[in-house]
């Protein structure tokens, strides 16, 4: 279908260009005959365009307010303060400050956005109005893949309309690049920044650089914009991770020091052509390459879940958590060195054409393609005490959210350690290390056609008819191997550690003065280990492909009328969304892969009505009301066709589990009301209430299943076995009961001069949201919270900007929540995150005149208070699961525009 879509799109584009050429000739003839007074003067155009390019904190805030005010939907917006300059280091940072939005951090970077208490899989991300693919296992976009320097605006649609294709259930994020014909003149902007990550007494410098060029040609009928952004960001951190707790006693722990390097290159290009008022063409391209490397070294130790470790004594607190303990005969204690790398690449392009056929009829076509590639490697190398050595361990809970340890043995001397399988984790294989390689491929092609009829009179100002067709394929592949000291990989031979691979022995975290560091990648590349490829049902389950063809047809009526003295704007419409989905994946029987792949699929059709009404009251007040049926496509890993099953002799039946390619989407009936009071174009206050009634929710269920739908082992003949034999139990994601979610959002954005004139230049932007959920994500009667939901979220930004000086302090806070991270096997796993509070600081000065006019100096400090990244067990902060600390990030830079 992708090839058919492109063929139709190119044919349509060719036809529109030909028609546009005729329209241009007709327009030129009309212009020659038109009287002079009907032609707009350049001065008129320049005045409007100059307004767009006013810079600074206030400009970004006011542009965002204007976008919110003029929208017919309930939206939030972030606008660039200047060319190549969003308010924060990343798009995710900026989005996390909007009312009702939060960010989940990965490492030291906010990456996933949660909208109104839902995880990232419930929202969709667009680039210039086109749906984007993702690099992870599912649909949620990793926003750090998009350089903030290349974006001019981000719109977040909390309520949809019929024209918003690819919409999500929680919301839709639309990233937008510049439009060069919106500028009055040529603009070039250069941004250079030094980047330092500081943790304790260590620091490393990186850099960020970007350049943007915008120009217009051919009497302002042709515009181009080109942007390039480069980031080279070394990182460091420390990690505590528990194995869990047995009756409040720490079961085991991993302690790591982390060094990383992130390198990202982003490129953006836009070509606009508007030869007449009848035709407008926009071609845009986006490219991003993000290479991430991480080196970890530290210790793993088994306590409750060790091999004969003995608890001698300890102290418990009032929650029953053992906060101090002394252990003897501790085994295993594993010296572990990891090398993790991900090579990510994204490409997106689109071509939009608008042709005005008559004064009241316009046809628009938009073709697009988005593709993503991720190659990921996770490498582990182990060493330990020789000859079955054991150790003593003392531990004490640190109120910062981890445990400090004191050990009896020396883990820095390579002569006193050996490479082997200290924990016996390899089973029948002597595992001195482990290697996992993953690949993700995602590609989406789209074609959209829209026909609009405008009306000069009546309460309906326009009618829109359209269709959007998408064809998407996402796949994941996994290859894993055990690293052994012998070719047979069966004898747990203790190998000497070659001195040339020793990198460092200092540590200084969690009470440990030192731990042996090894270059794990060099050891793998130099053939130190023998690789034994693994073939396991769990590995087979990570290899799958999902295909989706989604057709969206829509009709929408725009409303612009008066109800007595009250102006009314808005829209009413509906979408008809048809999906044809299928998946292929590996099937296993009794843990052994079958020769034939499992292939299943389904079709579905949904009708999604929507309504947005905005009542414009006196004194710059507005009341908005919205109602819609909202939809989110199922998770990709839930749609996989992979299946594993076998014969349960005790129960006398077949049992198994896997994905479900026959899933239907999440559906919700959503209702919103919002009150907004504006203060000219400078500020506003708002209060909003939202309510979502989920008609279904996807969770694992066990039901009767006919296993003849799956590949069958060769030794079984379906004709010789009765029908009852093939019917067993199967656990898979299925559509089940939904639930309700509701909440309110309060927001204010005001320059303080509105309250008192001497406060000119000062301002505050703040929001608070509270969300309650009655949804039971694991099914009726379960208590696990909704992933991504923080009940309380708040953001406060105080700023000053005047006479070239600028300062901003921003603080965001969210309460504890359930999130997803990559687990030990490479799949997504749920963990509880403790509440977090992050503060950022920005100082700047822009020269107002002279030879240095428009030169800006900038100092930023992110994570000013060094807020760690925490997850917890049992809902108790004193039972930490993961504790990551990455330090503060300082940026010192210069911006110049000419």
N, C-alpha and C positions, 0 to 999 in steps of 0.2 A: 504493500500500500504506500510505503514511503516514496517509491519511484513514481507511482500514479499521482500522489499528492504534488510532488515537484513538477511533474509534467503539466498537470492542470494549472498549477500556480504560475509557471512560466508562460503558458499560453495566455492566461488571463492578464499577466503583466504586460506582455507584448501588445495585446489588444488595447489596454489602457494607455500605453505610451503612444500608440498610433492615434487613438482618439484625442489624447492630450495635445499632440502636435497640431491636429486640426483645430482644436479649441484655442491653441496659442495663436494660430494664424488669424482666427476669427477675432480673438481678443485684440491682436495688434491692429487689425483693420478698424475695429471699434474705437480703439484708443486714438487712432489718427483722426477719426471723425468726431470725437468727443470734444465739447467745449473746454477751454483751459480751466475754468473754475471747478470742474468736476474731478480734476486730478489732484490727488493728495500731494502735499508739498513735502519735501525731504525733512523740513524742520518738524512737521507733525510726527513723522515716523521716529525721528531721533529722540524727541521728548519722551515718547512712550518707552522706547528701547533703553534709554539711559536709566530709567527707573529700575529696570531689571538688574542692572549691574552694580547698584549701590552695595557696599560691602560692610562687613562687621557683624558682631554678635547680634545687634538689634535687627540688622537686615535679615539675617537668617531666621530669627524669631518671627519677625513681621511677615515674611514670605510664607512661613509655615502657618501662621494665623490666617492669612488670606486664603490659603489653600483649604483650610478647614472651613472657613466661613462660606466660601462660594460653592463647596461641594454639596450635591443633593443627598449624599449618603453621610452616615456618621463615620468620620475618618480622623486619623491623626497624621501628622506630617513632620518630616525633617527636611529642611532646606539648607543648601550650602551657604556659608557666610561669604564666600568669594569663590573664584574659579579654583577648583581642585582642593576645596577646604570645607569638608563637613565639620560639625562642631566637635567631633571626637576622633580618637585614633582609629576607630573601626565603626562600620555601619551598625554592628550589634550593640556597641556602647551607646550610640545615639538612640537606637530603637528601644533599648532597655529603660530609657528615661521617659518614654511616653506613657500616658495613663493606661493602666491595665496590661502593660507589657513587661516581661521580665526576660533576663538572659541566663542561660546555663553556661557556666564557664568550663572550658576544657583546657587543662594546663593553666596558663596565665592569660588566656584569651576568651572573651565571651564568644560563643559560637552558635548556639541554638537559641531561637527566640520562642518564648511561650506567650500566647495571646489569650487573655481572659481565662487563665487557669488550665489551658490545654497544652499538651506537648506539641513539639514541632510538626509531627506527622498529621495533625489536624488542620494545619494551615498550608497554604501554597505560596510560592514565590514566583513573581513575574519579573522580567526584564523588559522595560519599555512595552509592557502590556502582554508579553508572551510568556507562557509557562516555561519554567526552567527545570532541568534535570538536577540530580543530586549525586554526591560522591559517596555517601554512606550506603548502608544496607537498605534504607527505606527512602521516604520521600522528603524528609526534612532537609532543608538546604543548610549548608555550613557557611554562614555569612562572612567568615574571615577569608573566604575565597575571593570576595569582591573588594578590591581596594577602595577605600572611602574617597581617595583623591580623584577617582574617575566617575563619581556619582554627583549629580547636581541636586537630586531630590529623591526622597523615599516617601511613598504614600502607603498608609496602612488602612485598608477598608475593613471596618468592623461590621458594617452591614453591606450586603451585596445588592447589585441591581442586575437586571437580565443581561445587560451588555458586558458585564464582568465575567469573562470566561476563565475557566480554570480556578474558580473560587474555592476557598477552603471553608470548613465548618466553623472554625474559631475566628478566622480572618484571612485576609489576603494582603501580602506585602508586594508592592510594585516598586522596583528599583528603576530609576530613570537617569539617563545620561543627558548631556546638554543638547540643545537644538541651536545650531550656529546662526540661523536666520532670526533668532530672537535677540541677537546682539546688534548694536548699531555700528560697531567698528571692530577692527582686528584687535584681538587680545592674546597675549602670551603670559603665562604664569609659570614660575619656577619655584618649587618648594624643596628645601634641603634640610634634613634633620639628623643630628646624631642621636643614637638610641642606646641607653645604658640600662641593663637590668642589674639590680643590686640586691644581694642577699647576704646578710651578715657583713663580713669584711671583704668579700670578693665582689668583683664587678667586671663586666665585659661590655665593650662598646659595639654597637651595630649602626646601621644607617637606614634612612628612608629618603627617597628622592622621587620627585615627580615633575613632569613638564606637560603643560597643556597649551595647545595652539588652536585658536578659533579665528576664522576669517570669512569674508564674503566677497563674491566676485559677480561679474556680469550684471551690473546695476542691482546688486543685492538679490539676484534670483538664484544664485548658487552659493551654498555655504558649506564649509568643511570644519570639522573639529577632530583633533587628534590628541590623545592623551596617553602618557606612559608613566607607570608607577613601579618603583623597585623597592623592595624591603629586604634587608639582611639583618636578621634579628637573633643574636645569640641569647640563649636563656639558661637559667640554672634553677634548681629547686631541690627540695627534699621531700621524701614521701614515707609516711607510715601507713601500713595496711594490715589490718587484723585478719585472721582466719575465721573469726567468729568467736562466740562466747558460749561456754557450757556452764549454765547456772551462774552466770555473772563472772566466770573465770576466763581470762584470755586463753583461747585455744592455740594460738600461734601467731606469728607476726612476720611481716616483710619490712625491712628498713632499707631505704635507697637514697643515694645522692644522685641528682639528675643534671646532666648537661645536654643542651640542645642547640640546634641551629635551624632557623626558619628562613627560607629564601623564597620570595614571591616576586614574580614579574607579571604586571597587568598591562593590557593594551586596549584602548578604546578608539573607535573611529566612527564618524558620522558624516554622511554626504547628503545634503538637502538640495533639492531643486524645486523651485516654485516659479516657473516661467510666466504664470498668469494667476488670476484669482480662481481659475477653473481647475487647475491641476497642481498637486503638491506631492512630491515623492521624497521619501526618507529611507536611506539605507544605513543601517548601523551594524557594527561588528564589535564583539567583545571577546577578549582572550585572557586567560589567567593560567599561570603555571606556578604551583606551590610545592616546593620540596622541603620536607620536614625530616630532620634527623634527631634522634634522642639516644643518649648513652646513659645507662643506669648501672650502678654498682652498689652492692650492699649485702645484707644477710637475710636469710630466711631461717626461722627456728620453729620447731614444733614443741608445744608445751602440753596442754591437755591432749592434743591430737598428734603428739610425737610418738617415737618408738621407745616407750619405757621411761619417759621423763617423769620425775617424781616431784610433786608439790610438797615442800617441807613445812611451809607456814605462810600466812598472809593476813591482810586486814581488809575488811569490807566496809563500804559506806552504807548510808541509809537506803539506797536502792538495791542493795545486795551485790553491787559490783565490787570485785576484789581489786582494790587500787594499789596495794603493795603485795609483793609475793617473792618468795625465795624458792628456786627450783634447783634440783640436783639431777645428775645423770641425763642431762638434756641431749636429745638426739631426735632428729637431725638438726645440725646447724650448717646451712649451705651458704657458701660464698657464691653469690650470683652476679654475673655481669651480662647485661642486655644491650642489644643494638636494635633499635626500632626505627624504621624509615617508611615514609609514604611519599610517593611521587604522584601529585595530582595535576590534572590538566583539564581545563574547560574551554569550550568554544561556543559562542552563540552569535547568530547573525539573523537579521530580519530586514524585510523590504516592505514598506508600507506605502500605498499609493491612494490618493484621494482625488476623485474626478467629479466635478460638478457638472452634471449632464444638463440640467436646467436650473433656473434660479431657486427651485424648491426641491430638486432631486440630486442626491449625491451618492455615488457608489465608492466604497472603500475596499481594497484588498490588502491582505497582510500575510506574507509567507515568512516562516521562521524555522530555524533549526537550532537545537541545543544539544550538545554532547559532552560527556564527562568520562574521564578515565582515571582510575586509581590503581596503582601498583604498590602494595604494602608488604613489608617484611618485618617479622617479629622473631628475633634470634635470642636464645638464652644459652648461657654457658655456666656449668656448675663446678665447684670445687669444695673440698671439705677436709676435716681432720682425718688423717690416715688411720688404718688398723681399727676401725670402729670407734674412734675417739668420741668421748662425751665431754660435756662442760657443765658448769654451774651458771645460773642466771638469776640476777636480782632485777626486779622491775618496780617502777613507781609511776603512778599516773600523774601526768603533767596537766595542770588546769588549762593550758593552751589547747588541749585536745588530742594528746597522744601519750605514749608511754616512753619513759627513759629507761635504759638498760645498762647493767654492768655485767660483763662476762669475764670468765677466768682465763680463757686461752687467748693467744695472739693470732689474729686473723689478717695480719699485714705481711708476714714473711712467706714468700712462695716456697721456700724450702720446707716449711712445716705444714704445707697443704698439698693435696693431690687432686687431680682431675678424675672424677668418677661419678657414680650415682649415690651421693651420701644419703638421700632419703628413700632410695628404693622405689622411686616414682615410675620407673619405666616398666614395671611388671616383669615380663619375661625378657625384656630388652634392658641392657645395662645403659641407662640414659645419662650421659654426661652433659647433655644439653638438648635443646629442642629448637626446631626451625618451622615457622609457619609463613607461607607466602599466600597472599590474597590478591585477587583481581576483581575490580568492579568496572563494568561498562554500562553506560546509560546514554540512550540517544532518543530524541523526540523531534519529529517533523510536524509542522502545523500549517494549515491553510485557513484563512478567515476571509469571508466575504460579508459585507454589510451594506444595506441599502437604506438610506434615510430620506424621509419626506418631511420637510418643514412646512409650518403653517403660519401665516401672517396674522390670523385672527383665531379666536376661540381659546378654550382652556387648555387644549392640547397643542403644544408648541412644536412637537416633532414626533414622528413614528419611526422606529428602527426595526428592520427585519434583517436577520443574519444567520450565518452558520459558521461554526468553527470545527474543523476536523483535525484530530491529532493521532499520530501513530508513534507509540513508544515501546522500546525494548530495553529491559534492564537485566543484567546478568551478573552473577557472582561465581567465582571459581576459587577453590582452596586446594593447596598442596602442602602436606606436612611431613616432617621427617624427624626421626630420633638421631641425635648425635652420639656416636659411640667411640670408645677407645680401641675397639677391635673390629675387624671386618665382619665377624659372625654376630657381634652385638649381643652376645649372651653372657659373657663373663664380665663381672664388675671389676675390671682391671684398673688399678690406681696408677694414673699417668703422672709423670713429673711435669711441672709447669715450666715451659720454656721461658727464660728470662727476658727474651726480646719482646714478649707480648705484655709485660708489666707496664702499666701506664701511670699509676698513682697509688698511694697507700693512705693518704690523709682522708679524713671523713668529717669528724666534728659535729655529727648530728645524733640526736636521740641518746646521748650519753656515751657514744662510741668514739674513741679517739682516732681509730683508723680501720680501714678495710681494704683488702687487696683489689686493685683495679686491673682489668685485663682488656685488651683490644679484641673483642669477640669477633668482629667482622674480619679482621686480618687472620685470626686463627681459622675461621671457616674457609676463607679464600686460599690460604696456604696449605690446606689439606691436613690440618692437625687431627680432624675428626673423620670417621667413616660415617656416611649417611645411610640410614635405613628407612626407606620410604614407608609411610604408614598407610594402611588401608583399613579404615574403621567407619562404622555407621555414622558416627558423629561428624567425621570429616566429609563423608558423602552428603550429609545434610546441608553442607555449606556450598554446594554446587547446584545452581539452579538458573533458570531464565524465565522471565515473565514478559508477556506481550500484551499490549493494550491498544485497542482502537476505539477512541471516544469521539462521538459525533454530538455536537451541541447545536441545537437550533433555538433561536430566541426571537421574541417580539417584545418591544418596549414602547410605551407611550410616555413622553416627557410632558410634564404639567407645568404651566406658567400662567397663573390666573390670580384673581382676587376673590376672597370670600368676604364680601362687604369691604371694610376698611383694611383687611388683613391680606397682604400678598401671600400666595401659596405657590411653592415650587416643589418639584419632586418627580417621581416616576412610578409607573406600575407596569409590570411585565411578567414574563415567565420564560423559563428554559425547559426544553425537552432534551434530556441527556441520555444517550444510548451508548452502552459500553459492550465491547466484545473482547473478552479476556481469556487468555490461556497460558499455561505454564508447562514446562518440562523440567524434570529433575530426576535424580538417581533414586531408585527404589532398592531397599535391602530386605532380605529374608534371613532371619536368625543372624543378623549382623553382617551378612555377605551380600555385596552388590550384585544385582541381577543384570543380565546382559542387555535388557530392554529398559529404556527410560520410561518413567511414568509421565503421562501427558493427560491433562484434564483442563477443562475450561467451562465458561458459562457466558451468558449474555444477560444484560439487565437494562431496564429503561426507567427513568425517574422524571417526574414533572416537578420543577422548582419555581413556584410563584414567588414574587417579591414586590414590596411596596416601600417607597421612601417618600415621606412628606415633610416639608419644612415650612412652618408657619412663622412669618416675619412680623414680630410684634413691635409696637412703638418702643422708642428709646433704645434702639440697637439690640433688641432681644430676639431670640429665636427659640422655638420649640420644634424639635424633630421627633417624628414617630416612624418606626420601621417595623415591618413584619416580613418574614421570609422563611421558606424551607431551605435549609442549608445542607450541604453534602460534603463528605470527604471520602476519597477513594481508600480502600483498605491498604494496610501496610504491605509493602512488597514482599517481605519475608513471610508474612502470613499467607500470601497468594502462591507461594512456591508449591510445586507438585511433589516435592520430595516426600517419601514415605518409608517408614521402617516397620516391619511387622514380623511376627513369628507365631509358633504354636505354643500355647500355654497348656502344658500337660496336666497341671493341677486343676485347671478350670475346664479343660477339655474344649478349648475354643481358640480361634485366632484373635490376637490382640495386636495393636500397633498404634502409631502416632505419626503426625507429619503436618504439612501445610494444607491449605484448602483453596484451590483456584476457583472455587464456585462461590466465594464470598460476595455478598452484596455490600454496597457502601454504607458508611455511617450516615444517618439522617437525623436532622433535628429541626423542630419548629422553633424559630427564634423571634423574640419580640424585644424592641428597644425603644426607650424614650430618653430624650436628652434636652436639657435646658441650657442655653448659652447666652451670655451677656457680653457684648463687645464694647470696647472703648476706642471707637474709631478703628484704625488699623493697627493700633499699638498694643492692645492687650485684650484679655477676655477672662471670664470665669465660667465654669460649666459644672453641671451635675448630670450624671447619666445612670440609668438603671437598665440592666439587661437580664433576660430570662431565656434559657434554652431548655427545651424538652426533647431529649434524645429518644427517637423512636426505636432505635436499636443500638446495641453496643457489641463489639466483637471480643469474645473471650473464649478460652479453651473449654470445650465440652466433650464428653464421652457419650457416643451414641452407637446404635447398631449400624454396621457397615458391611457392604457386599465387597469382599476383597477381589472379586473378579474384575473390578474396575482398574486394578493395579497389575503390573507385570507379575507373572506366575512362575515359580521355579519349574525347571524342566522336568523334575521328577514327579510333578503332580499333573494329572490329566483331568481337566474339569468335567469331562464326559463320564468319568468313572466315580466321581465323588458326588454325593447328594447336595442339593442346594443349601441345606442347613449347615453343612460343613463350612461353606464359604462365608456364612454370616457370622460376624464376630463383633468385637467392640473396637472402636477407633477413636482416638483423642485428637482433635484438631480444632483450630479457631473456627468459630461459628457465630452467626448473628444471633444475639439473644436480647434480653430485656435491656432497656435503656435507663433513663433516670433524668433528673432535672438538675440544672446548675443555674444559679443566679448571683448577681452582685451589683455593686454600685461603684462609680468612679467620680471623684471630685478633682477638679483641676483649676489652676489659676496661673496666668501669665500676665504680669503687669510691670511696666516701668514705674518706679516709685515716685517719679515726678508727678504722676497723676494724683498722688495723695498729698505731696508737699513739694513745692517747686524747688527748694534747695537740694533735693535728692536727685536732681537731674543726672542721668548717667547710670544710676543704680536701678536694678530690677531683680525680680524673683520669678522663677518658674517652678511650680510645685504640683504634685498630684498624690492622691491616696486612693487605693482601691481595696475592696474587701469582697471576697468571693466564697460562696458556700456551694457544696456539691452533695447531691443525694445519689450520685451515680456509683454503682458497685462494679468496678472494672473487671473483677474476677467472677462475677455472677451473683445472683441473689444470695443474701446471707453472708457475704464476705465483707471484710472491713478495710482492705487495702485502699488507700486514697487514689484519687485520679492522678495519673502521671502528669507532672508539670504544674500542678496546682499549689501555689503558695496562697494561703488564705489572706494574708496581709502583705501589701506591697506599697511602698512609698518612695517618692523621689523629690529632692529639693535641689534647686540650682540657684545660687545667688551670683549676680554678675555686676560689673561696673565697666562702662565704656564711655570715654570722653577725651577729647583733645589728643587722640592717638593712643592713649593708654587703655588697656583692657585687662580685666581679671575675672576669673570665673572659678567657683568652687561648686562641685556637683557631688551629691551624695545619693546613692540608691540603696534600698534595703528590701529584702524579701524574707518571709518566714520560711520555716523548713518545708521541704517538698520531696516528692518521689521523682527521681529522674532516671535516665538511662546512660550507661557508660559501656565501653567495650570491655567484655569480660575476659577471663583467662583463655578461653577457647577461641576468641576472636568474634563471638556473637555479642549482640546487645544484651545487657543484663540490668535489672532494676536495682537501684540503691537509694537509700534515704539520704538526702542532703540536709545538713543543719542550716539554720538561717544564716544569712550573710549580709554584711554591710560594707559597701565599697565607696571610697571617696577619691575623687580626682580633682586635680588643680591645674589651672592654666593661667599664665601671665603673658602679656604681649604688649608691644609698642609698634605703632605704624607711623613712619615719618610723614608729616602732612605737607611739607613743602621743601623746596631746595633740590639739590642734586640727588638726594636719597628719597624723594617723594615716592610713595607706594611701596617702599621697602619695609617689611615687617619682621620683627624679632619675636621669637616665641619660646616659652619654657612651659613644658607640660610634665606633670607627675601623675602617673596612673597608679591606682591602688596605693594611695598615699599612706594608709595605715597598715599596709602589708597584710591585708585580710586573706587568711588561708582559704583553701577549698576543702570543705569537710563533708564527709558522709558518715552516717551513724548506724548503729544496730539497735533494734528494739525500741526505737524512738527516744533513746537516752543519750545525751551529749557525752556522758562519762564512759560510754561504750563506743569509742570511735571505730569506724570501719576504715575510712580512708582520710588521711590528712596530707594535703599537698600545700607546700609553702614555696612561692616563687619570687617573693620580694617585690620591691617597688620598681617601676619602669620610669626612667627620666628621658625626656626628649628636649633637646635644645636645637633650635633651628631658625631658618630665615626663609621668608617668602618674598618674592618680587614679582610684580605684575607690570607689564608695559605694553 
